[in-house]
């Protein structure tokens, strides 16, 4: 039996805003998934944004997205231009990455 991840689903009190943000960051397209859900389709990932009650700002979760880019600085600039925020830049013996937050306060990293 083969099991694979078919999509990552994000909760949001403003699915339209969240989907627009992630579509811009991933160079993808936000499409109506029906019943209030919005699908963000990119060449590498399917994100599903579903309606959910507002959550406290800057809540850390056990899972976050790690994005790898040919030019991380371009992606970080795109994130900031579309409403994301810079948390910090980090480095260790494995490399460097930038920690950011999406408009819902969800942490993710770009390398």
Beta strands, then each sheet from edge to edge (+ up, - down):
strand 1: 8-12
strand 2: 29-34
strand 3: 37-41
strand 4: 46-51
strand 5: 65-67
strand 6: 85-92
strand 7: 95-101
strand 8: 107-110
sheet 1: 1+ 4+ 3- 2+
sheet 2: 5+ 8+ 7- 6+
end
